[in-house]
Amino acid sequence: MDSPDTKLVTVSQTSLAEPVRKPRSPHKERGLVEYLSIVLKRKWLILTIIVVSTTGSALYALSLPSIYEATTTLQLDTRELVYAADNTIQRENNYDYQNTQIRLLSNPELVRKVVAQLNLDRNPAILNSPDDDNWLARFRAIFRKPASSAAEKSTAPRTSPNVNERTQARMNELEPYVAVVLSGLKVQPVAGTSLVTVSMTHTDPRLATAIVDALTKTFVVDSNDYEKRDSQAAAETLSRQIAELQSKIKQEEDDRLTYLRNHNLPLEKGEGRDLTTDRLSKLSSQLLDAENDRKNLEATYETAKLARDPTTLSALRENNEIQDLRKNLRQLEQKRESLLQVYTPEWPDVKRLEAEISQVRVDIAKSWQETMNALRSKLEAAAAREAKLREAYFKEQGVANNQSADAVELAGLNQQIETNRQVNNMLFQRQTEMQVRSLDKNTHLGIVTPAVVPTAPVGPPRLSKIAMALAISLMAGLALAVLMSQFETNLSTAEDILFYTDLPTLAMIPIGAGNGTRSLAGRVLDGFGRRQRWSPLVLTEDVRSPSAEAYRHLRSSLLFSAPGAPRTLLVTSGSPFEGKTTTAVNTAIALAQSGARVLLMDCDLRRPQLHKHFNLPNNEGLTTFLSGQADFESLMLTHEPMANLRIIAAGPTPANPADCLGSIKMRVTLELLAKMFDHVIIDSPPASSFADASVIATLVDGVVLVVHSKRSSRNVVRRVKERLESMGANVYGVVLNYLDLTSDDYYSGYYKSYD
């Protein structure tokens, strides 16, 4: 008895009759689990890349020659004796001196002199490249002690007139050797001290020691000689410059005093000594006050002329006469208003009050005019005072401008004198420092630690190179695995189907059947390698086979995933040769094995295959009925092993299959068959190639898409699904066909447990 098993079923608990969800974006980001599955899937590719790259890098790193480093320590005394302002001698750090000496240690001219002294241009070992040697010999040299240099004798200093030769031809000849020495030379100060380490790296330890020893000794000798020669010349130059500058300052002081007297300028600066400036300052202050007074009076006058009610102005509010008249006016107007409430305007008392009001208004206007005349008089007086002060100011300003021009020229003379004084002080201080330094007999340069021939190599960093190669190869392998997965378009797992189509996987059909393995041509190979015709019926002949179990899972998915099993079901695929006919046949057989009445109908009118698998004739079929040439009952064929399974072949190929399948008669026929049978399974052409599947999909309860795990393109499957849904079809899910379950640990063990 078949028991419903849903372990292979990935459908949700929603009804199969409901529309599927909105498809997911195919560009959704991958999760960590999916990336891990990609890595596990291509683990051998990644391991191969890692092993090959790391091994090659290890061989290359081990083949590199050993590098030795010879080091010498110099002391650069950066504390100099200086003459302080309080006539005391102090020591100060001169960091510029130390930085200069460090740069001079790697000076090409110094290196060129060392190359000539050591005859390095005659030593072939200096230019030997590691790539020129045999890698096997260099690999063996790793485990040997450093041998004496082949050109050790040539490194001894020589006495030759060509050592200090500076011709262009000689410099060009030494340039390659200078470049080699500079590439291996390293000069570094020791933090917090006046010590400097000079190091030379080379594959020949003795040659490196000879170079760094000659370089430091030559540098010390040249530096001391240079300081002695330079000190004497600098002292003579400073004495001459100080004498000339003092004479020039004396002459400039005399010229400045003469200029002050000739231009009537104060000889000394101070309060009350510059009368022109003081007068100009006072006139400027008085002019500003007069200008402000005139502007205020002018603004008050203009405002008064434009005011509708002059009595509201602040200038008139201070006039007691106008205020009294206005108060009297308000009282008279109030009396008139009270009388008008009882009497008419013709009443004598009212007329009397109006006459008094008119007289008061005339008095207010007269007082207003007198006030305006007074304001105008004040404004004219303020303007006249401003004009006089402005004339006096400009006159005094002319005198001040002349003196300012003289002061500017005087300032230039003062600046020149001050500059010369500062230069004189600086030169005098420098002369004093040089005199004090001449008393200091201590040596500023010296070799603290001489170079010793190294015995242990310092490089190359073989382990770091190998580790870097391992890391790079690991990242390259992972990147290649992910990149290859991006270019793969097939849907090989249920997770791929859910990710790219948002459809559930109804069942996963394994590879092969019986003792043979199916080929793309629809044939199998038996145990002796002979080709035999393949039939989908063999997949369910053995009820304990993985294939039969998979189709029972498909049956469970269709029957028990939701209430109300589908009556009419279309089985189609995106492309040809994906196993849709095989799925349709075995789905019908699996449903018939449960005791249901099942009709299997071939609607692939272009390339019918259903009758071949059951060894049935195809001279009559669906097209015969749709054309009205035969009765429907007579077209139903039986399958002897299963009495409750009926089969309808496709029949002769019509001129336009899509029109036949989309006819009203086809719709009525399907409705009738749904009442006669428990399930109607329909096989159709590929949905991406022809419109037949899309036409039938609108007439059935649901659609099952068959996907070949090795060949189906996810883009094609997604387009087919979207096309069917856009026409109103109900896509139940996907049957993943031709799946290699041995690659899945769970399913492989699950099926093997039944063998």
DACOR-V99037 format. One line per field, one symbol per residue. ss: DSSP state (H for helix, E for strand, - for the rest). psi: psi as a letter, one per 40 degrees, with the letter a starting at -180 (. if undefined). burial: I if it has 16 or more other C-alpha atoms within 10 Angstrom, else O. A space follows every 50 residues. Layout:
ss = ???
psi = ???
burial = ???
This chain:
ss = -------------------------------HHHHHHHHHH-HHHHHHHH HHHHHHHHHHHHH---EEEEEEEEEE--EEEEE-----EEEEE-HHHHHH HHHHH--HHHHHHHHHH--HHH-HHHH--HHH--HHHHHHH--------- -HHHH------------HHHHHHHHHHHHHHHHHEEEEE-----EEEEEE EE--HHHHHHHHHHHHHHHHHHHHHHHHHHHHHHHHHHHHHHHHHHHHHH HHHHHHHHHHHH------------HHHHHHHHHHHHHHHHHHHHHHHHHH HHHHHH---HHH-HHHH--HHHHHHHHHHHHHHHHHHHHH-------HHH HHHHHHHHHHHHHHHHHHHHHHHHHHHHHHHHHHHHHHHHHHHHHHHHHH HHHHHHHHHHHHHHHHHHHHHHHHHHHHHHHHHHHHHHH-----EEEEE- --------E--HHHHHHHHHHHHHHHHHHHHHHHHHH--E---HHHHHHH H---EEEEEE--E--E-E----EEE-----EEE--HHHHH-----HHHHH HHHHHHHHHH-------EEEEEE------HHHHHHHHHHHHHH----EEE EE-------HHHH--------HHHHH-----HHHH-EEE--EEEEEEE-- ------HHHHH--HHHHHHHHHHHHH--EEEEE--------HHHHHH--- -EEEEEEE----EHHHHHHHHHHHHH----EEEEEEEEE-HHH-HHHHHH HH---
psi = hhhhhfdeheiieiieeiiiihiiheeiiiiddddddddddfdddddddd ddddddddddddeiiihihhhihihhhehihihidffihihihgdddddd dddddfhddddddddddefdeeheddehidedihddddddedeiihiiid fddeehiihieedehfiddddddedddddddddehhhhihheifihhhih hidhdddddddddddddddddddddddddddddddddddddddddddddd ddddddddddddefihdiiiheegdddddddddddddddddddddddddd dddddehdgdeeiddddehdddddddddddddddddddddediieeiddd dddddddddddddddddddddddddddddddddddddddddddddddddd ddddddddddddddddddddddddddddddddddddddeheihdiihdhi iihidhieaigdddddddddddddddddddddddddeheigeiddddddd efiihdihhiiihbeihiidefiihadeeihihihedededheeiddddd dddddddddeeihgihdhhhhiidiifefddddddddddddddeeihhhh hhegedgheddddefiiediadddddefeiiddeehiihddhdehihhid aihidgdddddeidddddddddddddidhhhhhiihdedieddddddeei dihhhhhheedhhdddddddddddddeeihhdaihhifhgeeehdddddd ddee.
burial = OOOOIIOIIIIOOOOIIOOIOOOOOOOOOOOOOOOOOIIOOIOOIIOOII OOIIOOIIOOIIIIIIIIIIIIIIIIIIIIIIIOOOOOOOOOOOOOOIOO IIOIIIOOOIIIIIIIIIIIIOIOIIOOOOOOOOIOOIIOIOOOOIOOIO IOOIIOIOOOOOIOOOOOOOIOOIIOIIOOIIOOIIIOIOOOOIIIIIII IIIIIIIIIIIIIIIIOIIIOOOOOOOOOOOOOOOOOIOOOIOOOOOOIO OOOOOIOOIIOOOOIOOOOOOOOOOOIOOIOOIIOIIOOIIOIIOOIIOI IOOIOOOOOIIOOOOIOOOOOIOOIIOIIOOIOOOIOOIOOOOOOOOOII OOIIOIIOOIOOIIOOIIOOIIOOIIOIIOOIIOIIOOIIOOIOOIIOOI OOIOOIOOOIOOIOOOIOOIIOOIOOIIIIIIIIIIIOOOOOOIIIIOOO IIIIOOIOOOOIOOIIOOIIOIIIOOIIOIIIOOIOOOOIIIIIIIIIII IIIIIIIIIIIIIOOIIIOOOOOIIOOOOOOOOIIIOOIIOOOOIIIIII IIIIIIIIIOIIOOIIIIIIIIIIIOIIIIIIIIIIIIIIIIIOOIIIII IIIIIIOIIIIOOIOOOIOIIIIIIIOOOOOOOOIIIIOOOOOIIIIIII IIIOOOIIOIIIOOOIIOOIOOIIOOIIIIIIIIIIIIOIIIIIIIIIII IIIIIIIIIIIIIIIIIIOIIIOIIOOOIIIIIIIIIIIIIOOOOOIOOO IOOOO
